[in-house]
Amino acid sequence: MVVKILVKVYAKQGASKDEVVNYWLTKHAPRFRQIWGDKIKKHVVNIVMSAEGEEPGYQGTTEIWLDNMTDAQTILSSAEFKQQIMPDHANFARKVTWVILEEHVFV
């Protein structure tokens, strides 16, 4: 079973798409990978090209692929997540939401 943390990112007020994407890809995502690289099976950032029905500023998603729910809970409840990752969102995002998903592949 693959468990994913799927994160939706909304741009920081006043920041351009290029500024948001650059910070997300070059600073934030590498930091996350540096802290939990031993638990992460796959780390993907998806940048929005077009979004129907989304609120303004929706920039994309991050997928964190893990082996199990325990690893997801460990990451989200850790001091590193609360003290380093969560505060860093303010550098590029006005809003970040996430869900934990269980993957079922059909094709």
N, C-alpha and C positions, 0 to 999 in steps of 0.2 A: 504494500500500500504506500502511496505517496501522499503526504500531507503538505499543503501549501499555505503559506501566509500570502494573501493577496492584498496589496496596499494600493489605495487610490490617492492620487496626489493632485491638489488644486494649487495653482500658482500663487505665490506671494503677491500681495497687492502692489502694483506699480512696477513689478519686475517683468521684463520681456520674456517671451518663450525661450529665446536663446540663453538668457541669463539663468533661468530656472533649469533648463536641460543641462547646461554646462556644469552648474554646481552639483546637480543630482548625480550626473555620470562621473565627474572627476573628483568629487570630495565625499559626498554622502554615501553612495553605493560602495566605494572601496573601503570606507570606514566600517560599514556593516560586515563586509566580507572579511576584513582583517580580524574583527572580534570573534566571529562565529564560523570562520571558514571550515573548521573541523566538523561542524554539524550540517552544513549546507551541501546538498547534492547538486543544486543548480540555482543560479541567481540571474533573473532576467528583468530588465527594465524595458517597458513598452511605452513609446512616446505616441501620443494621440496625433493622428493625421486629420481625422474628422470625427465628430461626436454628435450624434442626434439625441436630443432630449436631456443632455447633461447641463448642469449649472455652469455659468461662465468660469473660465480659468481652469477647467479640467485638463490636466497635462498628460496623464498617463497612469500606468500601474507598475508596480514591482511585484514579481513573483519570487518567493523564497521557497524552494523545494526541500523538503525534509523527509527523513525516514519514518517519523512517528509523531504523534500528538505530544508526547513528553518533551521532545526537542522544541516544538513550537511554544509550548507553555514555559519552558525553561528560558528561552530567548525573551519572550514578551514580559516575563516577570523579573528579569535580571536587573541588577543595579546598572550595568552597562547600558541596557536599553533605556532605562528611565533617566539616567544621568548624562548619557552621551548622544544617543540616537534621537530620542524625543525632543530634546532642546534644539538639536541641529536642524530639525524640520523648519524652524522659524527663519532659517537662512535662505530658504527657497520656496516654502509652501505656506499658505494661509490656513490650509486644512488638509489633514491626512486621516483617512479612515482605513480600517482593515478588517478582514474576515479570515477565519481559518477554514480551509476546504479539504475535503477528502476527494482525491481524483479517481474517476472511473473512465477508462479509455475504451472507446468502441472501434476506432479505426487506427 
